[in-house]
Amino acid sequence: MFKQNLLATVVVFIAWTIIDFLTHGRLLMEAYEATAHLWRSEQDMNPALMSGVTLIYSFCFVALYQYFVNPKSLSTGLKFGALFGLAAGVVGGIGSYVYLPISLQLAGSWLAISLVELTAAGAIVGYLVKDVGE
């Protein structure tokens, strides 16, 4: 169980890092530049801390799946990830729109990114994390 959870955590972390790079580092760059006054400058950002946060989030996602989702399968992993992604996207994307001066398009993009990232993570855990004895 430990090995499959560790592997799932690492794979989820890598997937989220790639998706974040592509979406935030490439696709949404114009939107971030238009609202540059809201964000830290690149030199003030802390990549190690960002990676640490992503790693802890990955671990928590895998642990929640391991301890609370039954039966464990690709199908349940996808459902878990999609539901988690919708919840996180609404809170992080649309919720941010309520109190930050960002466009609804950017907020919607954050919702969509959360949905994609967490659904992908659900597929990963559904594939890699099995019940004891399987």
C-alpha positions in Angstrom: 0.0 0.0 0.0 2.8 2.5 0.9 4.6 1.9 -2.4 1.4 2.4 -4.6 0.5 5.5 -2.6 4.0 6.9 -3.0 4.0 6.2 -6.7 0.5 7.7 -7.1 1.6 10.8 -5.2 4.7 11.3 -7.4 2.8 10.7 -10.7 0.0 13.1 -9.6 2.6 15.7 -8.6 4.3 15.4 -12.0 1.0 15.6 -13.9 -0.1 18.7 -12.0 3.3 20.3 -12.5 3.1 19.8 -16.3 -0.5 21.0 -16.5 0.3 24.0 -14.3 3.3 24.9 -16.5 1.3 24.6 -19.7 -1.8 26.5 -18.5 -0.4 29.1 -16.1 3.0 29.5 -17.7 1.8 29.5 -21.3 -1.9 29.7 -22.0 -2.9 32.2 -19.4 0.2 34.4 -19.6 -1.6 37.2 -21.4 -4.4 37.3 -18.7 -1.8 37.4 -15.9 0.1 40.2 -17.7 -3.1 42.2 -18.0 -3.5 41.9 -14.2 0.2 42.1 -13.2 -0.6 44.5 -10.4 -2.3 41.6 -8.5 0.6 39.2 -8.6 4.1 38.9 -7.2 6.9 39.5 -9.7 8.6 36.4 -11.0 11.7 37.1 -8.9 9.5 37.4 -5.8 7.8 34.0 -6.4 9.1 31.0 -4.5 9.3 28.0 -6.9 10.4 25.6 -4.1 7.4 26.6 -2.0 5.1 26.2 -4.9 6.5 22.7 -5.5 6.1 21.9 -1.8 2.5 23.0 -1.8 1.8 20.9 -4.9 3.5 17.9 -3.4 1.5 18.2 -0.1 -1.7 18.6 -2.1 -0.8 15.5 -4.2 -0.2 13.5 -1.0 -3.5 14.6 0.5 -5.5 13.8 -2.7 -4.0 10.3 -2.8 -4.6 9.8 0.9 -8.2 10.9 0.7 -8.8 8.5 -2.2 -7.0 5.6 -0.3 -8.8 6.0 2.9 -12.3 7.1 1.9 -13.1 5.9 -1.6 -14.5 2.4 -2.2 -14.4 0.5 -4.4 -11.1 1.5 -5.9 -11.2 1.5 -9.7 -10.5 3.7 -12.6 -14.2 4.6 -12.8 -14.4 5.7 -9.1 -11.1 7.5 -9.4 -12.4 9.5 -12.3 -15.7 10.3 -10.4 -13.8 11.3 -7.3 -11.4 13.5 -9.2 -14.1 15.2 -11.2 -16.2 16.0 -8.2 -13.1 17.2 -6.2 -12.1 19.2 -9.3 -15.5 20.9 -9.6 -15.5 21.8 -5.9 -11.9 23.1 -5.9 -12.6 25.0 -9.2 -15.7 26.7 -7.9 -14.0 27.7 -4.7 -10.6 28.6 -6.3 -11.8 30.0 -9.6 -15.3 31.5 -9.2 -14.7 32.2 -5.5 -11.6 34.3 -6.3 -13.7 36.3 -8.9 -15.9 37.4 -6.0 -13.0 39.3 -4.2 -10.3 39.8 -6.8 -10.5 42.2 -9.7 -10.0 39.4 -12.3 -12.0 38.7 -15.4 -14.7 36.1 -15.3 -12.8 34.4 -18.1 -9.7 34.0 -15.9 -11.9 32.7 -13.1 -13.6 30.2 -15.4 -10.1 29.2 -16.7 -9.1 28.4 -13.1 -12.2 26.4 -12.6 -11.5 24.4 -15.8 -7.9 23.9 -14.9 -8.9 22.5 -11.5 -11.4 20.2 -13.1 -8.8 18.9 -15.6 -6.0 18.5 -13.0 -8.2 16.7 -10.4 -9.9 14.5 -13.0 -6.5 13.5 -14.3 -5.4 12.8 -10.7 -8.5 10.8 -10.2 -7.6 8.7 -13.2 -4.1 8.2 -11.9 -5.2 7.1 -8.4 -8.0 5.0 -9.8 -5.4 3.2 -11.9 -2.5 2.9 -9.4 -4.1 2.7 -6.0 -5.8 -0.7 -5.2 -7.5 -2.2 -2.2 -5.2 -4.3 0.0 -5.1 -7.8 -1.4 -5.7 -6.9 -5.0 
